[in-house]
Amino acid sequence: MVIIADMPHNITPVESLLLQNIQQVMRIIQTIGNTSLWEREKTLFLTSKMAPFSTYERVFRWVDSLTDRDTAVCFNSSELEAEVVKALLVNRIPTVLVVMDGFRDKYNVQIERALDENRLLIMVLKREKSDGRGTTPFLRNQYIMNQVQHTVCGFVNPKGTIVLLLGDNKETTYLVDDKQLLVAEAETKSFRWTVAEDKRLLRMFYEDMGIHAIHKAIGRPYSTIYTRIKAMTMNDEVLKGREFEDYVVALFDLPNNKSITLKEWRGDKTIPGVYPENNSGPDLVFEYDGHPFAIECKWRNHLPKDIENEILPSNRRIFFQQYARDRAMPVYLLLGVGGVPSDPDSLYLLSLTDIPSLDSFLQYKISTAADILQFGQK
């Protein structure tokens, strides 16, 4: 069932026209779960990216204040948003999760449980066209804001787009003010982690319970828990790289898509400047209708100022070019920018024979796996 969102009540003619214009750009393409949640009174949680850990306590205090009579709407495009979604689901709060283009976190324990218990709706949006009206995250936020009754904000970057989006909206609650950002999170336990704590942390981590549930169970500060998770699972850079590779593979709808096959998937076991011979090829090798091609995957928080040197050093680019010649297959660089590695805001597909300048970079933006396949046929 696909929801056709109704116009909110009591809006002015100007607001109605604005919403109609947004709806021409953003469209609901899929819903998963309990669609009746969209008919309830809803509160949207918004936060700027890169929220400091000093804001987490206030945000999760709000999450803990909710009951099963509330309905929270949340995105999953930043670390804090992802943690809020986990906390909502662990607390059994009816939740609407809004994602772009497709839902990919299919094996999340808390999501599976919430769907089984009819307390989750996953709403998949798609941007119909790029017509210069604004960035996709801004239009997504605007689209959802016009269809909820309340908005709650965590960390708000005064120079970010959320400030522009909110304006003087009287239905907005701010959980954190500037003074609170100056208060550092206190370390309540300075001694080393015990084996029992580590076991409990890992069990809760792999059950997708999130940083807030671990904080309540163990009593460590959020920043300490975050650091410990990274230390005990994967190096942060390796983890983000693997999450982005997972996202790229999911783009091709494998194993459902029978026209494409994943032939090779290499791990990144390197130190700077040293690449093992058996691990030096591109991250992913596919075969599409009998034709092989390879993809080197990179994700960054922001578009780098020096594309050529920051993304792919010349020695690696030369290696990939020789790799392509030796195997008679094209090798592409797929760069994800913004959001989180498992759901980037933007994708750029480049041929390794010609790395563009920053000024011309936007023309290489893509949105679907079909764009990758079409690029390879040019």
Buried (B, 14 or more C-beta within 10 A) or exposed (E): EEBEBEEBEEEEEEEEEBBEEBBEBBBBBBBBBBBEBBEEEBBBBBBBBEBBBBBBBBBBEBBEEBEEEBBBBBBBBBBBBBBBBBBBBBBBBBBBBBBBBBBBBEEBEBBBBBBEEEBBBBBBBBBEEEEEBBBBBBBBBBBBBBBBEBBBBBBBEEEBBBEEBBEEEEEBEEBBEEEBBEEEBEEEEEEEBEEEBBEBBBEBBEBBBBBBBBBBBBEBBBBBBBBBBBEEBBEEEBBBBBBBBBBBBBBBEBEEEEEBBEEEEBEBEEEEEEBEEEEBBBBBBBBBEEEBBBBBBBBBBEBBEEBBEEBBEEEBBEBBBEBBEEEEBBBBBBBBBBBBBBBBBBBBBBBBEEBBEEEEBEEBBBBBBEBBBEBBEE
